[in-house]
């Protein structure tokens, strides 16, 4: 549910090239996982009306604690895609990733989002969840009721986060397509 009430989590949208530079620094901590990085990637994504940035900006001196990039429904896969979720290395295990995931679920309009991310105050930074995100952060294509993403099969921390929020595996993309004995490379997870 997207609401006009201010959430507990300090979310905001992309504001310009300075944000792209700060997010590119966060991308360095996820090298080898992301399909594109750098300030130019963020500038292009922000200019694309089929994508939206959500920044978790708690006013820390190092810049945003993390960010998510959502993509509009397209092709055969229904729902909003969580294209990217990145948290600063020093802010991992503080609830920042869970807060961003909760915000993405809320923007996608996934039912029961209020239960997706319990308050994480015991984890350190105390990022909590709210029933929604500011209405001005929701792009016009949001609210489909479904969020999906792809994750590397070996990224156990991310898979645990996504599963704790109720996302389930819908497909397994294998090294050798069609061979169920080949190693899984990526998993498609979804909720809603």
Secondary structure in CASP SS format (residue, H / E / C, confidence):
PFRMAT SS
TARGET T0000
AUTHOR 0000-0000-0000
METHOD secondary structure of the structure
MODEL  1
X C 1.00
X C 1.00
X E 1.00
X C 1.00
X C 1.00
X C 1.00
X C 1.00
X C 1.00
X C 1.00
X C 1.00
X E 1.00
X E 1.00
X C 1.00
X C 1.00
X C 1.00
X C 1.00
X H 1.00
X H 1.00
X H 1.00
X H 1.00
X H 1.00
X H 1.00
X H 1.00
X H 1.00
X H 1.00
X H 1.00
X H 1.00
X H 1.00
X C 1.00
X C 1.00
X C 1.00
X C 1.00
X C 1.00
X C 1.00
X C 1.00
X C 1.00
X C 1.00
X C 1.00
X H 1.00
X H 1.00
X H 1.00
X H 1.00
X H 1.00
X H 1.00
X H 1.00
X H 1.00
X H 1.00
X C 1.00
X C 1.00
X C 1.00
X E 1.00
X E 1.00
X E 1.00
X E 1.00
X E 1.00
X E 1.00
X C 1.00
X C 1.00
X C 1.00
X C 1.00
X C 1.00
X C 1.00
X C 1.00
X C 1.00
X C 1.00
X E 1.00
X E 1.00
X E 1.00
X E 1.00
X E 1.00
X E 1.00
X C 1.00
X C 1.00
X E 1.00
X C 1.00
X C 1.00
X E 1.00
X C 1.00
X C 1.00
X E 1.00
X E 1.00
X E 1.00
X E 1.00
X E 1.00
X E 1.00
X E 1.00
X E 1.00
X C 1.00
X H 1.00
X H 1.00
X H 1.00
X C 1.00
X C 1.00
X C 1.00
X C 1.00
X H 1.00
X H 1.00
X H 1.00
X H 1.00
X H 1.00
X H 1.00
X H 1.00
X H 1.00
X H 1.00
X H 1.00
X H 1.00
X H 1.00
X H 1.00
X C 1.00
X C 1.00
X C 1.00
X C 1.00
X H 1.00
X H 1.00
X H 1.00
X C 1.00
X C 1.00
X C 1.00
X C 1.00
X C 1.00
X H 1.00
X H 1.00
X H 1.00
X C 1.00
X C 1.00
X C 1.00
X C 1.00
X C 1.00
X C 1.00
X C 1.00
X C 1.00
X C 1.00
X C 1.00
X E 1.00
X H 1.00
X H 1.00
X H 1.00
X C 1.00
X C 1.00
X C 1.00
X C 1.00
X C 1.00
X C 1.00
X C 1.00
X C 1.00
X C 1.00
X E 1.00
X E 1.00
X E 1.00
X E 1.00
X E 1.00
X E 1.00
X C 1.00
X C 1.00
X C 1.00
X H 1.00
X H 1.00
X H 1.00
X H 1.00
X H 1.00
X H 1.00
X H 1.00
X H 1.00
X H 1.00
X C 1.00
X C 1.00
X C 1.00
X E 1.00
X E 1.00
X E 1.00
X E 1.00
X E 1.00
X E 1.00
X E 1.00
X C 1.00
X C 1.00
X C 1.00
X C 1.00
X C 1.00
X C 1.00
X C 1.00
X C 1.00
X C 1.00
X E 1.00
X E 1.00
X E 1.00
X E 1.00
X E 1.00
X E 1.00
X E 1.00
X E 1.00
X C 1.00
END
